């Protein structure tokens, strides 16, 4: 042993392996002698045999390229020791038996086949690095080449052949071919169970990836069943304190979150993080932290989310360096966390950092880079910089088309985002075309029983809402609510969010009965599943207040709006844009009831926060200004109202254009001002301009595009 340590310390590789071979011979003789001594300490004997097995495995790997005969003899000895240590059926023994058989087959193979096997080893080693680098076509090709060679020479059920096939499944999943990926994992897991046994860690790992495909395809009950089976296997094979078990527990939390059981997901993720703390250098520790961060964001604990995201970045930078792609992904996650907290400057800095790493380390066509571009586009949309947002989504679409192809679910998501920007800008025909394209991809890749399909229905309803197509909005909202119930269940927080958003669309076109029913049910789901102090429940109450106001139920409107505002003040603080929006809603209710002294401080507070957080060119600030203008008009100060309302109208026009319905509504408010100022000609001029914008009908091409989209949405996919 001293010779081994000395050679290792000196960095003399040849001397190290010579000493290791001598040590193995000594250990072998010691074991032979110890087995004949009745009084030997059995625990010490087990420890010595375990050390000898580990050394033999290293020697076998070292000798395989140069001396297959000695390699085979070592594996044969290793199998014998493992049978004595763990029994013939143990997963470690069965693994060694397969390695022995592989070496035997390789030894009998021709020189040409041996060269082919060496090439297959190289191809296999390239698969996951190529996949991580975004080169999916090259990864797919390498995996298939390695698999074909190994299947021909080693056999289709050899564990090395299966390992390559397993990695091909991972590549297919990354490429969006989830159904074929699922079939691969089903085949591999079946043979793993037969060849290695039902307690083997490799079988559990394959089950985990199979569960991932079930989760991505929204087959959540099956995903949970398969993942729990993987956990049972790892508990008995590697133990509940192992890093493998922690990673599988983290995967279970992803499934539980998709099932809507946030409490269970947090419990699983926290348990996984606690276990990973005992394996501090494991590269997956940061991934567990990032998942836990996202779950805390879902729970409304946004500060905790940012804290954990920052911890993940620090850990990854230390492990992999500043310019690693996994660090870039972590920066993107942090940017998204800041964006959801409406910390726009911080979001911008984090997302730019992520983009810079991708550009330097992976080039401009990495699919993960597209996700950063889409988050930056959302940020620019929040900043009311719509042309920049459109350009970023277009860039993301180009990246995804070239890296993943135009039939990938991520490409459909980007099309969806671009369609909504078209709706914002009044580009109805293009919005319809993009939504139809996204619908076709969604149906072929993930099907209609998936949350992404709900987003399509909702966004299509928003398209028709923008054009005041009341019948289509009602039908699509009812259809989306029905699909949401089938896909998500009544206990899922996303079901509550979906109902609330659909309620907003219905309210915008005057479907107030439907809007009330959706809003009340959505708020109830969020209250039950997230709790009474959650910001999302508070925001749902604010929306319900607006619905009650539209229904001429001011007392109920005020009650729920006040409750929501109090929750937001407690959870997000009075400097958050969500609080400002809620304050503005309540202030508007007071304004409508002529309670001006109560309305003014709320409207001013809302406007001040919007100005500070979003800037003076943001449409949300313009809306706050418009309500302040109405307040001044109600107080009899028409001149001050005129000045403020023109400021709001100009901001709206700059953001959306002068042909947008939002600008028309700004003009309608000014009509009232000029009537109060006794300037009938000016009032009439603005009224006619607003009516002309609002009465503008779709062109025949736009009408046909919208008709085709509606027809396809209402026709079930066969």
C-alpha positions, 0 to 999 in steps of 0.5 A, a space after each residue: 500500500 505504501 508503494 501505491 501511495 508513494 507512486 500516486 504522490 509522485 505522479 508516476 503512473 507506471 509505478 502506480 499500476 505496478 504497485 497496484 497489481 502487486 497490492 492486488 496479489 497480496 490482498 488475494 493471498 490474504 483473503 485466501 488465507 483468511 477464509 481458512 481461519 475460523 476465528 477471523 473477524 468477519 467484518 474485517 474480512 468483508 472490508 478487505 474483500 470490498 477493497 480488493 474488489 474495487 482495486 480489481 475493477 480499476 485494474 481491469 479497466 486499465 488492462 482492457 485496452 492492452 491485455 484482454 486475457 488478464 482483464 478477463 481473468 480479473 473480472 472472473 476473480 471479481 465475480 467470485 469475490 462479489 458472490 461471496 460478498 453479496 450473493 449471486 443475485 445481488 445487483 453488483 454481482 450481476 453487473 460484474 457478470 455482464 462485464 465479464 461476458 462483454 470482455 469475453 465477447 470482445 476477446 473472441 471478436 476479430 481485430 476489425 470488430 475490436 476497432 469498431 467497439 473502440 470507435 463505439 466507445 468514443 461515439 458513446 462518450 460524445 453523445 451527452 456532451 454534444 447534447 449539452 452543447 445543443 448539437 442534437 443532430 450530431 448527438 443523435 447520429 453518434 448515439 445511433 452509430 454506437 448503438 448499431 456497433 454494440 448491438 451487432 457485436 455485443 448483442 442488443 441486450 448487452 448492458 453497454 448497448 442498452 446504455 447507449 440506447 438509453 442516452 439516445 432516449 435522452 437525446 430524443 427527449 431533448 429534441 422534443 420527440 417525447 413519444 419515441 423517447 418514452 418508447 426507448 426508455 420503456 424498452 431499456 427499462 424492461 431489458 434492464 429489469 431482466 438482465 440486471 434485476 429489479 433492484 439495480 440503480 441503472 434500472 432506477 435511473 432509466 425509470 426516472 427518465 421514463 417518468 420524465 417523459 410521462 411528466 412532459 406528456 402530462 401523464 402525471 399519475 403514471 409519472 408519479 408511480 414510475 418515479 416512486 418505484 425508482 425511489 424504492 429501488 434506490 432506497 434498497 440499493 444505494 440507500 436513502 442517504 445517497 446522492 442518487 436517492 436525492 436526485 430521484 426525490 428531486 424529480 418526484 417534486 417536479 411531478 408533484 408540482 405538476 400535479 398541483 400538490 405544492 406542499 408535497 413538492 416543497 417537502 420532497 425538494 427540501 428533503 432532496 436539498 438536505 440530502 445533497 448538502 451531505 454530497 456537497 460536490 455533487 454537480 446536481 446539488 445546484 439543480 436541486 437548489 434551482 428547482 427548490 427556488 422555483 417552488 418557493 416562487 410558486 408558493 409566493 416566497 419570492 425573496 427565498 426564490 432569489 436567495 436560492 437562485 443566487 446560491 445555485 449560481 455561486 456553487 456552479 461558478 465555483 464548480 464549473 467556472 464563470 463561462 459554463 453553460 450550466 452557469 448560464 442556465 442558472 443566470 437565466 433562472 435568476 433573471 426569470 425570478 427577478 422578472 416575476 418580482 417585477 425587479 426589472 433592472 435586476 432581471 435585465 442584468 441577470 438575463 444579459 449575463 446569461 446571454 453573454 455566456 451562451 454567446 461566448 461558450 456555445 454560439 448563437 444557436 444553442 436551444 437554451 439561448 432561445 429561452 433566455 431570448 424569450 425571457 428578455 422578450 417578456 422583460 421588454 414587453 413589461 417595459 412596453 418596448 414592444 418592437 424590441 420584444 418582437 425582435 427578440 422573439 423572432 431571434 428565438 424562433 430562428 435559433 429554435 428552428 435551426 437547433 430543434 426544428 419547427 415541430 418542437 414544443 419549444 418552437 410552438 411556445 415561441 410562436 405563441 409568444 409572438 402571436 400575443 405581441 401581434 395582438 398587442 400591436 393589432 396585427 390580427 392576421 399574423 396573430 391568427 396565422 401564428 396561433 394556427 401554426 402553434 396549434 398544429 405543433 402542439 397537437 402533434 407533439 404533446 396533444 390536447 391533454 397538456 397545459 400548453 394547449 390551454 395556453 393556446 386556447 386562452 391566447 386565441 380567446 384574447 385575440 378575439 377579445 381584442 376584436 370584440 368577437 363576443 361569441 367566439 370569446 364565450 365559446 373559447 373560454 368555456 372550452 378552455 375551462 372544460 379542458 383545464 378541468 380535464 387536464 389539471 383537476 379542480 385542486 390544481 393551482 394552475 386551474 385557478 390561474 387559468 379560470 382567473 385569466 379566462 374571466 378577464 377575457 370574458 369581462 373585456 367583451 361584456 360576458 359578465 355572467 361567465 366572467 363572474 362564475 370563472 372569477 369566483 371559482 378561480 379565486 376559490 381554487 387559489 385560496 384553497 390550494 395556495 392559502 389566504 395570504 398568497 399574492 396570487 389569491 390577492 390578485 384574483 380578489 382584485 380581479 373579482 372586484 372589477 367583475 363585481 363593479 362591472 355587474 353594478 355590485 359596488 359593495 361586494 367589489 369594494 370588500 374583495 378589493 380591500 381584502 386583496 390590497 391588504 394581502 399584497 401590502 403584507 406579502 409583497 409590500 407597498 412598493 411592488 407593482 402588483 400592490 400599485 395595481 390593486 391600489 388603483 383598482 380600489 381607488 377606481 371603485 371609490 372614484 366611481 362611487 364619488 368617494 373622492 377623498 378616499 380614491 385620491 391617496 390610492 390613485 396617487 400611490 398607484 401612480 407613484 409606484 408605477 412611475 418608480 418601477 416602470 418609468 414614465 413611458 409605460 402603459 401601466 403608468 399611463 392607466 394610473 395617470 388617466 384615473 388621476 385625470 378622471 379624479 381631477 375632472 370629478 373635482 371640477 378641475 378640467 384643465 388639470 384633467 386635460 393635461 394629465 389625460 393627454 399625457 396618458 394618451 401620448 404614452 399609450 400611443 407611443 406604446 401601441 400606436 394611434 390605431 390601437 383600441 387602447 388609444 381610442 379609449 384614451 381619446 374617449 376620456 378626453 371627450 368628457 374633458 372637452 365637454 366640461 370645458 365647453 369646447 364642443 368642436 374639439 370634443 366632437 373631433 376626438 369622439 369621431 376619431 375614437 369611434 373610427 378606431 373602435 369601429 374598424 373591422 377586420 379586412 377580409 384576409 384577417 376575417 378569413 384567418 380568424 375564421 380558420 383559427 376558430 374552426 380548427 380550435 373548435 374541431 377536436 384533433 383526431 
